[in-house]
Amino acid sequence: MYAGDEVSSKTIYIYNSDGSLKQTETLMPDNNGELANNSQEVYGYDSEGRITDYESYVWHASSMTWRGNTKDGAKTHTTYDTEGRVAEVDYYKWDSSIEKWGEHVYMHGVYTYKDNTATEDREKWLNNQFSVADRRCYVYDDQGRTINLVRYNYKFSFEAGDYIYEATDSICYSYDDHNNITEQSSFMNLGDGTWMLGEKMKYEYTYDEYDNIATQTSYRWEDWTSSWMSGSTLTYENHYLADTDTYDLPYTCDYSQEGALEGTSTVDGNADGNTWSLENGALVCTSTVASEAPDILYTPALNMSSATEVKVAFNARLANDCDSAQIQMILCSNDEDLTPQGAIGNIRTIRPGEGSEIVGYVVAPQDGAFRIGICFNNNLQGAKVAIDTLSVYNYRPSNTPMEPYGVSAIAANDQSLQVQLDFYAPVYTIAGEPLGSVDKMEVYRNGSEEPVYTTGAVGSSLVTRWIDTNAVKGENTYKIYAYANGQKSDPATILVVAGYARPAEVKNLSIVEQADCSCIISWDKPEGIDGGEMYDCPIYYTVIRNNETIVADAVTETSVVDNTISCEYGQTPVFYVILSSNLSGEGHRTYSDLYFVGVPYNAPMVESFVGGNMSYLWLTDKIEGLDSGWGIGNQAYSPDAQPQDGDGGLASFMATNVSEGTKTRLTSAKINISNLTEPALGFYVYQTTGEKSGDNLVVELSRNNGTFEAVTEPIYISGNETEGWVKKIIPLDAYKGETALRLSFVGEAVDGTTNINLDHIMIQERSVVGVAEHTADKHLVYATADGQIVVKTQAGDECPIDIYNLSGQKVYATQGGEVVVDIEPGIYVVDVDGARYKVAVR
């Protein structure tokens, strides 16, 4: 159908063998202007040729499926009285939750007649019963055509004190000699006994020699001009297909025979002048120009039934010395555009050798003629493929259930001859129709003639678990079938080895960083768990980074390269998990240490956790226990303390909040100290007096992401002579020249009574680290949550106190022993009698 010169729609008519209309499919232009599926109507008849069933569908583009129309009357079932008139109509709705028509009638209409009028009283199914819904009244002419339709609502009338039928709208029709509507007027009931004209349309037609519409011109009545306004003119083109153009199945084509391409058609997708043709007794295709568009051979039209799955099979081989070729099969409508209906199987790659058997299965969306397209991938320039004999035949009923899914088989850990099987009942038939349940499922082991286990009826998507206590030592192959609709599914197959050990942790796990931020992960083959004997079969390894990125999946090599690490924003922390498995099942997991990948920070480095934030990248790494323990905050608890340098931030190992025995590492990223002449590490810990607890801190260092080495004995925070911040200094002479040094502070909760507080960590020249050591406990300077700076001098001595902003401007000055200063948020330097402190005010 054309609107002007543009195609506005295309309708395909499919007929039964008796000439009755079976189905229509309408295509309309999509967003790209290409004709695409839009709507579909399906008709069913009784033995006298009267329409008894009607279904209307719309195309759902995202799922590539037809879905029931939501309009009223989209699916109906009609019965007739003894005079051949409509007696009753059942209406159905589409249930989107199950993607099929609802099983229960949602509206029921009963017809009564008087002279040339008919009244349909409709009842709606509600709350498990029918109740009055509405009414429709029809007036017919002598030829049985509707010339007037009046619709009524059923509503409560306060005037009548009861429910009544009230007319809502009316439509009047006129016809020409071809029974096409020439005039249509709609009216709306105003409720006071008067009717108002709504829309009035007029249609003029021309016809071809077959009495089909050739053109249709529409007019709209305009009250304000009291005239007809011309609308659009639609032009129709009608095309016919002869019944003799189709073949029944089975269909076999031997391409070594003359005339093998009779009834086929081809598309030269890359326009290189080479497409499917007969050569040396085979069907051959080659590509000389790379293109996304494939070369396609379309078979003749083949009659298919939606009640039967069709199998398509042929052998394909390379016809030259190319590396590979690719083929894909598709199902197409038997229309002028050969509209694709979907893929038949997956894309198949043909490699050197004797050839590959290409097999695909498809269920036609409805009964009718379809064509199969064999697509050749033109992107593989220079490839050449040859096909011998094509076979297309009916394979099995389309209501056959899919095979069980989600199948897993786990051999016993203790190497006993037991296997736990889990499998789920299928949800759909092979045609995609939902299954409510299956009648049973059967399990066979190692080709047994009788099932070793049989379920009862199982609801779709429900899991069945069965433990086979009679597995054999070695390989056990299980095949599981589902039964429904009197049909048997294909088997779901799984192989498992019983009586042997699974792999333990891999040995000698190594992570080596490369200059391009990639990592080489290598390991040695594991032994069996607890030293048990492993079956002689491959071990498969899956490598996962940071518990989220799969670096390698089910590889058999013991070394992989991770080149997917991004260091765009600096150093990136990584750790790896190695999953080992064999036919006995998944073994133990192996966890690497935490590594930092990327360019190291350059010394000097000072981390004082200003404002409760990190200036450098730090992470925690659990050594023993499940708790982390380390945190960054604004002040310390148990013991209570303000940050050493008054900048509103410090690090704490919360020994009082974790389980006893917890040991956790606070570790830095890599630091390059090769520019320091006398490198040293300095930091402050807050020590307490009183009874000594076992809670302690150990300092460690690591070269090049290697093993951490302790460089201090345990530092006990409690049981000291004085309380307060104490600086610790560790010379790094043994690490001089290192380009990738990492720090580690290991907190250990032995008693869980004393938290470990850490602040102002420095890696600098030894002379710098040692400066101002005497000021550590001289004065107390800190910021409060209320936006104040608090200064308390040693022993309350009167001292000059000056406060500077980051621009060096003095913003406060006084003489005193204890002051509280209200100040704007920001970072300040507080000078107390020559000792300087950095303070962050929020």
C-alpha positions in Angstrom: 0.0 0.0 0.0 1.4 3.4 -1.0 0.7 6.9 0.5 1.8 9.0 -2.4 5.1 7.5 -3.6 6.0 6.0 -0.2 5.1 2.5 0.9 2.9 2.9 4.0 2.3 -0.8 4.6 2.5 -4.3 3.2 0.0 -7.1 3.9 0.7 -10.8 3.3 -2.3 -13.1 2.9 -1.9 -16.8 3.7 -4.7 -19.2 2.6 -5.8 -22.7 3.6 -6.0 -25.4 0.9 -9.7 -24.8 0.5 -9.1 -21.1 -0.3 -10.2 -19.7 3.0 -8.1 -16.9 4.6 -5.9 -18.4 7.2 -3.6 -15.5 8.3 -2.6 -12.0 7.4 0.7 -10.3 8.3 1.2 -6.6 8.0 4.6 -4.9 7.7 5.1 -1.2 8.1 8.3 1.0 7.8 10.5 1.1 10.9 12.7 4.0 12.0 15.1 3.3 9.2 12.3 3.2 6.6 12.6 -0.5 6.2 9.5 -2.7 6.2 9.3 -4.6 9.4 6.7 -6.8 11.1 3.8 -4.9 12.6 0.7 -6.9 13.1 -0.8 -10.4 12.5 -4.3 -11.8 12.4 -5.1 -15.5 12.5 -8.5 -17.1 11.5 -10.1 -20.5 12.3 -13.2 -22.0 10.8 -15.9 -24.6 11.5 -16.9 -27.4 9.2 -19.3 -25.1 7.3 -16.6 -22.5 6.6 -17.7 -20.0 9.2 -15.1 -18.0 11.2 -15.1 -19.4 14.7 -11.7 -18.3 16.0 -9.9 -15.0 15.6 -6.6 -13.9 17.1 -4.8 -10.5 16.7 -1.1 -10.0 17.4 1.4 -7.2 17.4 5.2 -7.5 16.8 7.5 -7.1 19.8 10.7 -5.9 18.2 13.0 -6.2 21.3 12.2 -9.9 21.8 11.5 -10.7 18.1 8.2 -12.4 19.0 4.5 -11.9 18.3 2.5 -10.9 21.3 -1.3 -10.7 21.7 -3.0 -7.4 21.0 -4.4 -5.7 24.0 -7.5 -4.2 22.2 -10.9 -5.5 23.1 -11.8 -8.5 20.9 -8.2 -9.4 20.1 -9.0 -13.1 20.6 -12.5 -14.5 20.2 -14.3 -17.8 19.9 -17.7 -17.7 18.1 -20.6 -20.2 18.0 -23.6 -20.0 15.7 -27.3 -20.9 16.0 -29.3 -23.2 13.8 -30.0 -20.3 11.3 -26.3 -19.6 10.9 -26.3 -16.4 13.0 -23.8 -15.6 15.7 -25.1 -17.0 19.0 -22.4 -16.5 21.5 -18.9 -14.9 21.6 -16.1 -15.6 24.1 -13.5 -13.0 24.6 -9.9 -13.6 25.8 -7.1 -11.4 27.0 -3.3 -11.7 26.5 -1.5 -12.6 29.8 1.8 -10.9 29.6 3.1 -12.7 32.7 3.2 -16.0 30.8 3.3 -14.6 27.3 0.2 -16.5 26.1 -3.6 -16.0 25.9 -5.3 -16.3 29.2 -7.1 -19.7 29.6 -10.3 -18.3 31.1 -12.9 -16.3 29.2 -12.8 -12.7 30.5 -15.9 -11.5 28.6 -18.9 -13.5 27.3 -21.5 -12.2 24.8 -24.9 -13.6 24.0 -26.9 -12.5 20.9 -30.6 -12.1 20.5 -32.4 -11.2 17.3 -35.5 -9.3 16.2 -36.2 -8.6 12.5 -33.0 -7.0 11.1 -31.5 -6.1 14.5 -29.2 -8.0 16.9 -28.4 -7.3 20.5 -25.2 -8.6 22.2 -25.4 -8.6 26.0 -21.9 -9.0 27.4 -20.9 -10.3 30.9 -17.5 -9.9 32.4 -15.7 -12.5 34.5 -15.0 -10.9 37.9 -14.4 -12.4 41.3 -15.0 -15.9 40.0 -18.4 -15.1 38.5 -19.9 -13.4 35.5 -21.6 -10.0 36.0 -23.3 -7.6 33.5 -20.8 -5.5 31.6 -22.3 -3.7 28.6 -24.5 -4.1 25.5 -24.1 -3.6 21.8 -27.0 -3.3 19.3 -26.6 -3.9 15.6 -28.9 -3.0 12.7 -28.3 -4.9 9.4 -29.3 -4.2 5.8 -30.8 -6.8 3.5 -27.3 -8.1 2.7 -26.5 -8.7 6.3 -24.1 -5.7 6.5 -24.0 -3.6 9.7 -25.5 -0.2 9.0 -25.7 1.0 12.6 -23.9 0.1 15.8 -24.9 1.5 19.2 -22.9 0.8 22.4 -24.3 0.9 25.9 -22.8 1.0 29.3 -24.4 -0.7 32.3 -24.6 1.8 35.1 -26.6 2.8 38.2 -29.3 5.4 37.7 -30.3 7.4 40.7 -33.5 8.5 38.8 -34.5 4.9 38.1 -33.1 3.6 41.4 -31.6 0.7 39.6 -29.0 -0.4 37.1 -29.8 0.5 33.5 -28.3 0.4 30.0 -27.3 3.9 28.8 -26.2 4.5 25.2 -22.7 6.0 24.9 -22.0 6.2 21.2 -23.2 5.2 17.8 -21.6 4.5 14.3 -23.5 4.5 11.0 -22.2 2.9 7.8 -22.9 3.0 4.1 -21.5 0.6 1.5 -20.8 0.3 -2.3 -21.4 -2.7 -4.5 -18.1 -4.2 -3.5 -19.2 -4.2 0.2 -16.6 -1.6 1.1 -17.5 1.3 3.5 -18.2 4.5 1.6 -19.4 6.6 4.5 -18.9 6.3 8.3 -20.3 8.7 10.9 -19.8 8.5 14.6 -22.1 10.1 17.2 -21.8 10.7 20.9 -24.8 10.6 23.3 -25.0 13.8 25.3 -27.2 12.2 27.9 -30.3 14.4 27.4 -31.8 12.4 24.5 -29.7 14.2 21.9 -26.7 13.0 19.8 -23.7 15.0 18.7 -21.9 14.3 15.5 -18.3 13.3 16.2 -16.4 12.3 13.1 -17.8 11.8 9.6 -15.7 10.1 6.9 -16.3 9.4 3.2 -14.3 7.0 1.0 -14.0 6.6 -2.8 -12.5 3.6 -4.4 -11.2 2.4 -7.8 -10.9 -1.3 -8.5 -8.6 -3.5 -10.6 -9.8 -6.3 -12.9 -9.9 -8.7 -10.0 -12.2 -6.4 -8.1 -9.5 -5.7 -5.6 -9.1 -2.1 -4.4 -6.7 -0.1 -6.5 -7.0 3.3 -4.8 -8.8 4.6 -1.8 -9.3 8.3 -1.2 -10.7 9.5 2.1 -12.6 12.7 2.9 -13.4 14.3 6.2 -16.6 16.4 6.8 -15.9 19.9 8.1 -18.9 21.5 9.8 -17.5 25.0 9.7 -17.3 24.9 5.8 -20.2 22.5 5.4 -18.1 20.6 2.9 -15.9 17.5 2.4 -12.2 18.1 2.9 -9.9 15.8 0.8 -7.6 13.7 2.9 -5.2 11.0 1.7 -5.2 8.7 -1.3 -3.8 5.2 -0.8 -2.6 3.1 -3.7 -2.7 -0.7 -3.5 -0.5 -3.3 -5.3 -1.6 -6.9 -5.2 0.9 -9.8 -5.8 0.0 -13.5 -6.1 2.0 -16.6 -5.3 1.0 -19.9 -7.0 0.6 -23.0 -4.8 3.0 -24.9 -7.0 5.9 -22.7 -5.9 6.3 -24.7 -2.7 7.8 -28.1 -1.7 6.7 -30.5 0.9 9.2 -32.0 3.4 11.4 -33.9 3.4 13.4 -31.9 0.9 16.9 -33.0 -0.3 19.1 -31.3 -2.8 22.2 -33.0 -4.2 24.4 -30.1 -5.5 26.3 -32.5 -7.7 23.2 -32.9 -9.9 22.2 -30.6 -12.8 19.4 -28.2 -12.0 20.2 -28.3 -8.3 19.6 -24.6 -8.1 16.2 -24.6 -9.6 13.8 -22.6 -7.5 16.6 -21.0 -5.5 17.7 -17.4 -5.4 20.9 -15.7 -4.4 22.1 -12.4 -3.0 25.7 -11.1 -3.8 26.1 -9.2 -0.5 29.6 -7.8 -1.3 28.8 -7.1 -5.0 32.0 -8.8 -6.1 30.4 -10.7 -8.9 30.9 -14.0 -7.0 28.1 -15.6 -5.1 26.7 -19.1 -4.5 27.1 -21.3 -7.6 27.7 -24.9 -8.7 31.3 -25.9 -9.1 32.9 -29.3 -9.3 29.8 -31.1 -8.1 29.3 -28.9 -5.0 27.6 -25.6 -4.0 30.5 -23.1 -3.6 30.8 -19.5 -2.4 33.9 -17.3 -2.1 34.7 -13.7 -1.1 37.0 -11.4 -2.9 35.8 -8.2 -1.2 35.4 -7.8 2.5 31.9 -6.8 3.5 29.5 -6.9 6.4 26.7 -8.0 4.0 26.8 -11.8 3.5 26.2 -13.7 0.3 23.0 -15.7 0.7 21.5 -18.7 -1.0 17.7 -19.1 -0.5 16.2 -22.5 -0.9 12.9 -23.0 -2.7 9.8 -22.4 -0.6 9.3 -25.3 1.8 6.0 -26.2 3.5 6.4 -26.3 7.3 4.1 -26.8 10.2 4.3 -25.0 13.5 3.5 -28.4 15.2 6.8 -29.9 14.1 10.5 -29.0 14.6 12.5 -29.1 11.3 16.1 -30.3 11.1 18.4 -28.8 8.5 21.7 -30.5 7.8 24.6 -30.4 5.3 28.3 -31.0 5.2 30.6 -28.0 4.6 34.3 -27.9 3.9 36.9 -25.4 2.9 37.4 -25.3 -0.9 40.9 -23.6 -0.9 43.8 -23.2 1.4 42.3 -20.5 3.6 42.4 -20.7 7.4 38.6 -20.7 8.0 35.2 -19.7 6.7 31.9 -19.0 8.4 28.3 -20.0 7.7 25.0 -19.0 9.3 21.5 -20.3 8.5 18.3 -18.2 8.7 14.5 -18.9 8.3 12.8 -16.4 6.0 9.2 -15.7 5.0 8.2 -16.7 1.5 7.5 -13.1 0.4 9.1 -10.8 -2.0 11.5 -9.4 0.6 12.3 -12.8 2.0 11.8 -11.3 5.5 14.1 -13.0 8.1 12.2 -14.8 10.9 15.2 -15.7 13.0 18.5 -17.7 13.0 18.7 -21.4 12.7 21.5 -22.4 15.0 24.7 -20.5 15.7 27.4 -19.1 13.4 29.6 -22.1 12.4 33.3 -21.8 11.6 34.7 -24.2 9.0 38.3 -25.1 9.5 40.8 -27.2 7.4 40.0 -30.9 7.3 37.5 -33.3 6.0 34.6 -30.9 6.7 32.0 -30.1 9.3 28.5 -31.3 9.6 26.3 -28.2 9.9 23.0 -28.9 11.7 20.3 -26.6 12.8 16.8 -26.9 14.2 13.8 -24.6 13.8 10.1 -24.4 14.5 8.1 -22.3 12.0 6.1 -19.5 13.7 3.0 -20.7 11.9 1.9 -23.2 9.2 3.0 -22.1 5.7 5.8 -21.9 3.2 9.2 -20.7 4.3 12.6 -20.4 2.7 16.0 -21.2 4.3 18.9 -18.9 3.8 22.5 -20.1 3.9 24.6 -17.0 4.7 28.4 -16.8 3.9 30.5 -14.4 5.9 32.2 -12.0 3.4 34.4 -10.5 6.2 36.7 -13.4 5.8 38.2 -12.2 2.6 39.7 -15.0 0.4 37.7 -17.7 2.1 36.0 -20.4 0.0 33.5 -23.0 1.1 31.8 -26.0 -0.5 28.6 -27.7 0.4 27.6 -31.2 -0.8 24.0 -32.3 0.0 21.3 -30.3 1.8 18.6 -32.1 3.8 15.6 -30.5 5.4 13.1 -32.8 7.1 10.5 -33.0 9.9 12.3 -34.0 13.1 10.0 -34.2 16.1 6.8 -32.6 17.5 7.3 -28.9 18.6 5.6 -29.5 21.9 8.7 -31.6 23.0 10.1 -30.2 26.2 13.5 -28.6 26.4 16.2 -30.6 28.1 16.6 -30.2 31.9 18.9 -27.2 32.7 21.3 -26.0 35.5 22.7 -29.5 35.8 25.6 -30.0 38.3 27.3 -33.1 39.5 29.5 -33.0 42.7 31.6 -36.0 43.7 32.0 -36.7 47.4 34.8 -34.9 49.2 35.9 -38.1 51.0 36.5 -39.9 47.7 33.6 -42.3 48.4 31.6 -43.5 45.4 28.8 -40.9 45.8 27.7 -38.1 43.4 25.2 -35.4 44.2 23.2 -34.4 41.1 21.1 -31.2 40.9 19.0 -30.4 37.8 16.0 -28.2 37.0 12.8 -29.0 35.2 12.6 -27.2 31.8 10.3 -24.2 31.5 9.6 -24.2 27.8 8.9 -26.6 24.9 11.3 -26.4 21.9 8.8 -24.1 20.2 9.1 -21.7 23.1 5.7 -22.4 24.6 5.6 -22.4 28.5 5.4 -25.6 30.4 3.6 -25.7 33.7 5.4 -28.9 34.7 7.0 -32.1 33.4 5.5 -35.5 33.9 8.8 -37.0 35.1 12.6 -36.8 34.6 14.9 -39.9 34.2 18.6 -40.2 35.0 20.8 -42.7 33.2 24.4 -43.5 34.1 27.1 -44.6 31.7 24.7 -45.7 29.1 22.5 -47.9 31.3 19.4 -49.3 29.6 17.1 -48.5 32.5 17.1 -45.3 34.5 19.0 -45.2 37.7 16.6 -42.6 39.1 13.2 -41.4 38.1 11.3 -38.4 39.5 7.6 -37.9 39.7 5.9 -34.8 38.2 8.0 -31.7 38.8 7.0 -28.1 38.4 8.9 -26.0 35.8 12.0 -24.3 37.0 12.0 -26.4 40.2 15.2 -28.2 41.2 15.6 -31.9 41.9 18.5 -33.1 44.0 19.5 -36.8 44.0 22.5 -38.5 45.5 23.8 -41.5 43.5 25.3 -43.8 46.1 26.4 -46.4 43.5 28.7 -44.4 41.3 31.6 -46.2 39.8 35.3 -45.3 40.6 36.4 -43.1 37.7 34.2 -41.5 35.1 30.4 -41.3 35.5 28.5 -39.9 32.6 24.9 -38.9 33.4 22.1 -38.2 30.9 18.9 -36.6 32.2 15.7 -36.6 30.1 12.4 -34.7 30.7 9.0 -36.0 29.7 6.0 -33.8 28.9 3.1 -33.7 26.4 3.8 -37.3 25.6 7.3 -36.4 24.4 10.9 -37.1 25.5 13.5 -34.3 25.6 17.0 -34.3 24.4 19.4 -35.3 27.2 21.2 -33.0 29.5 24.7 -34.6 29.8 27.3 -34.1 32.5 30.6 -36.0 33.3 32.0 -36.3 36.8 34.8 -38.5 38.3 34.1 -40.3 41.6 36.5 -41.9 44.0 39.4 -39.5 43.4 40.7 -36.3 45.1 40.1 -32.8 44.0 43.0 -30.3 43.6 44.4 -28.6 46.7 45.8 -25.1 46.6 48.3 -24.4 43.8 52.0 -24.3 44.7 54.4 -21.4 44.4 52.0 -18.7 43.3 53.9 -15.8 41.9 52.8 -12.3 40.7 55.4 -10.4 38.7 54.6 -6.8 37.6 55.8 -5.7 34.1 56.7 -2.2 33.0 53.4 -1.8 31.1 51.3 -2.4 34.3 50.5 -6.0 33.3 51.2 -8.9 35.6 52.4 -12.4 35.0 50.7 -14.8 37.3 52.3 -18.2 37.5 52.0 -21.3 39.8 52.9 -24.9 40.0 50.4 -27.8 39.7 48.6 -28.7 43.0 48.5 -32.0 44.6 45.3 -33.8 45.6 43.5 -32.5 48.8 45.0 -34.1 51.8 47.5 -35.9 49.6 44.8 -37.9 47.9 45.2 -39.5 44.4 43.9 -37.4 41.6 42.3 -38.8 38.4 44.5 -38.7 35.3 42.8 -35.8 33.6 43.5 -32.1 33.0 43.3 -29.6 35.8 41.5 -26.4 34.8 42.4 -23.0 36.4 40.3 -19.9 36.6 42.1 -16.7 37.6 40.1 -13.9 39.1 41.4 -10.4 40.0 39.9 -8.5 43.0 37.0 -11.0 43.2 35.4 -9.5 40.1 37.4 -9.6 36.9 38.0 -13.0 35.3 41.5 -12.9 33.8 41.5 -16.5 32.5 38.7 -19.0 32.5 39.2 -22.8 32.7 42.7 -22.8 31.2 45.1 -25.7 31.6 48.3 -23.6 31.5 50.0 -22.7 34.8 50.9 -19.1 33.7 48.7 -16.3 32.4 49.2 -12.6 31.7 46.8 -10.0 33.1 47.0 -7.0 30.8 43.7 -5.5 31.7 44.9 -3.5 34.8 44.3 0.3 34.5 46.9 2.5 36.2 45.5 5.7 34.6 45.0 7.4 38.0 48.1 6.0 39.8 48.8 2.8 41.5 46.1 0.1 41.5 45.7 -2.5 44.2 45.3 -6.1 43.0 45.0 -9.5 44.4 44.3 -12.8 42.7 42.3 -16.0 43.4 43.2 -19.2 41.6 40.3 -21.7 41.3 41.5 -25.2 40.5 39.1 -28.0 39.3 39.2 -31.3 37.6 36.5 -33.9 36.7 36.2 -34.7 40.4 35.0 -31.1 41.1 36.2 -27.7 42.3 39.2 -27.9 44.6 40.6 -25.4 47.1 41.0 -21.8 46.2 44.4 -20.1 46.4 44.6 -16.4 47.4 47.5 -14.2 46.6 48.8 -11.4 48.8 47.8 -7.8 48.1 49.9 -6.0 45.4 50.1 -2.5 44.1 50.7 -2.1 40.3 51.8 1.2 38.7 54.4 3.9 39.1 55.6 4.2 42.8 55.3 7.4 44.8 58.6 9.3 45.1 60.1 10.0 48.5 59.9 12.1 50.6 56.5 10.9 51.8 54.5 12.3 54.8 51.1 10.8 55.7 49.4 12.6 58.6 45.7 11.6 57.6 44.7 15.3 57.5 41.0 15.8 58.4 40.5 12.0 58.6 41.6 11.4 55.0 44.5 9.7 53.3 47.1 11.6 51.3 48.4 8.4 49.8 46.9 5.0 49.0 46.6 2.6 52.0 44.8 -0.6 52.2 44.1 -3.3 54.9 45.1 -6.9 54.4 43.7 -9.5 56.8 46.3 -11.9 58.0 44.4 -13.8 60.8 40.7 -13.5 61.6 37.8 -12.1 59.8 37.9 -8.5 60.9 39.7 -5.6 59.4 40.4 -3.5 62.5 42.2 -0.5 60.9 40.4 2.7 60.3 41.0 6.4 59.6 39.3 8.9 61.9 39.4 12.4 63.5 40.4 11.3 67.0 41.3 8.2 69.0 39.4 6.1 71.6 40.6 3.6 74.3 42.8 5.5 74.9 41.3 8.8 74.1 43.6 11.1 72.1 43.7 13.9 69.6 45.8 13.6 66.4 49.5 14.1 67.2 49.9 17.0 64.8 46.5 18.5 65.4 45.4 18.2 61.8 42.2 16.3 62.6 43.2 12.9 61.4 45.0 9.7 62.5 44.9 5.9 61.9 43.7 3.4 64.5 43.8 -0.4 64.9 40.6 -1.0 66.9 41.8 -3.9 69.0 38.8 -3.4 71.4 36.3 -3.9 68.5 37.7 -7.1 66.9 37.9 -10.7 67.9 40.9 -11.8 69.9 43.6 -13.2 67.7 42.8 -10.8 64.8 45.9 -9.7 63.0 45.6 -7.1 60.2 48.1 -5.3 58.0 47.8 -1.6 57.1 49.9 -1.4 54.0 51.0 1.4 51.8 51.4 1.5 48.1 54.9 1.4 46.6 57.4 4.2 47.4 60.6 5.0 45.5 63.3 5.9 48.1 66.3 5.8 45.7 66.6 9.6 45.8 67.3 9.6 49.6 70.9 9.5 50.9 70.1 8.4 54.4 66.5 7.1 54.3 64.6 6.7 57.5 61.0 5.9 58.6 59.4 7.9 61.3 56.0 7.7 62.9 54.1 8.4 66.1 52.2 6.0 68.3 50.1 6.9 71.3 51.4 5.0 74.4 49.6 4.5 77.8 50.6 3.7 81.3 49.1 1.1 83.6 48.8 -2.6 83.1 50.5 -4.0 80.0 48.3 -5.8 77.5 49.4 -8.1 74.7 47.9 -5.8 72.0 50.8 -4.7 69.8 52.1 -3.2 66.6 54.8 -4.6 64.3 56.4 -2.6 61.5 57.2 -4.4 58.2 58.8 -3.6 54.9 58.5 -5.2 51.5 60.7 -4.9 48.3 59.0 -5.0 44.9 55.7 -6.4 46.2 57.6 -9.2 47.8 57.4 -10.8 51.2 57.1 -8.5 54.1 59.9 -8.5 56.6 59.5 -7.3 60.2 61.8 -4.5 61.1 60.7 -4.0 64.7 59.9 -6.2 67.6 56.3 -6.0 68.8 55.6 -2.4 70.1 53.3 -2.6 73.1 51.1 0.4 73.6 50.2 -0.1 77.2 52.3 -0.5 80.4 54.6 2.4 79.7 56.0 5.0 82.2 54.4 8.0 80.4 51.3 8.5 78.4 51.1 10.4 75.1 52.5 10.5 71.6 55.9 9.0 71.1 57.9 9.1 67.9 59.5 6.0 66.6 62.4 6.2 64.1 63.7 3.3 62.0 66.8 3.7 59.8 66.3 2.4 56.3 70.0 2.0 55.4 69.4 -1.7 54.5 66.8 -0.5 51.9 68.7 2.3 50.4 68.2 2.6 46.7 64.9 0.7 46.6 62.5 1.9 43.9 59.4 0.0 45.1 59.3 -0.1 48.9 56.1 -0.8 50.8 55.3 -0.1 54.5 53.2 -2.3 56.7 51.9 -1.7 60.2 50.5 -5.0 61.6 48.0 -4.6 64.4 47.4 -7.6 66.6 44.5 -7.9 69.1 45.8 -10.3 71.8 43.7 -9.1 74.7 41.5 -6.6 72.9 41.9 -4.0 75.6 44.0 -1.3 74.0 43.5 0.4 70.6 46.7 1.2 68.7 46.8 4.8 67.4 49.2 5.8 64.6 50.0 9.3 63.1 52.4 11.4 61.1 54.2 8.7 59.1 57.3 9.9 57.3 59.9 8.5 54.9 62.5 11.2 54.5 66.2 11.8 55.1 67.3 10.7 58.6 68.1 14.3 59.5 64.5 15.4 58.7 62.8 12.5 60.4 64.7 13.3 63.6 63.9 17.1 63.6 61.4 18.4 66.3 61.3 15.0 68.1 61.3 17.0 71.4 57.9 18.7 70.5 56.0 15.4 70.4 54.5 15.8 73.8 55.3 19.5 74.6 51.9 21.0 73.7 48.4 19.8 72.8 46.8 21.4 69.7 43.6 20.1 67.9 40.4 21.2 66.2 36.9 20.5 67.6 33.8 19.5 65.7 32.3 22.9 66.5 34.8 24.8 64.3 37.3 25.7 67.1 41.1 25.4 67.5 42.1 24.3 71.1 45.7 25.0 72.4 46.9 23.7 75.7 50.6 24.4 76.5 52.8 22.2 78.5 51.9 22.5 82.2 49.8 25.5 81.3 52.8 27.8 80.8 52.2 31.2 79.3 53.5 31.1 75.7 53.1 33.2 72.5 50.4 31.5 70.3 50.1 32.5 66.7 47.7 31.0 64.0 48.5 31.3 60.2 46.4 30.4 57.2 47.9 28.6 54.2 48.7 31.9 52.6 51.0 32.7 55.5 48.8 35.4 56.8 48.5 35.6 60.6 44.9 35.4 61.6 45.2 35.1 65.4 47.8 36.0 68.1 47.7 35.8 71.9 49.8 35.0 75.0 48.5 32.2 77.2 48.5 28.7 78.5 45.1 27.5 77.2 43.0 29.1 74.5 39.9 28.2 72.4 39.6 30.0 69.1 36.5 30.2 66.9 37.7 30.1 63.3 36.5 29.6 59.7 36.9 26.0 58.2 40.3 25.4 56.6 43.8 24.2 57.2 46.0 26.3 59.6 49.5 26.3 61.1 49.5 26.9 64.9 52.8 28.3 66.3 53.2 27.7 70.0 56.4 29.1 71.4 58.3 28.1 68.2 56.7 24.6 67.8 54.4 24.4 64.8 51.3 22.2 64.3 49.1 21.7 61.2 45.3 21.7 62.1 42.3 21.1 59.8 39.1 22.7 60.8 35.8 21.5 59.3 
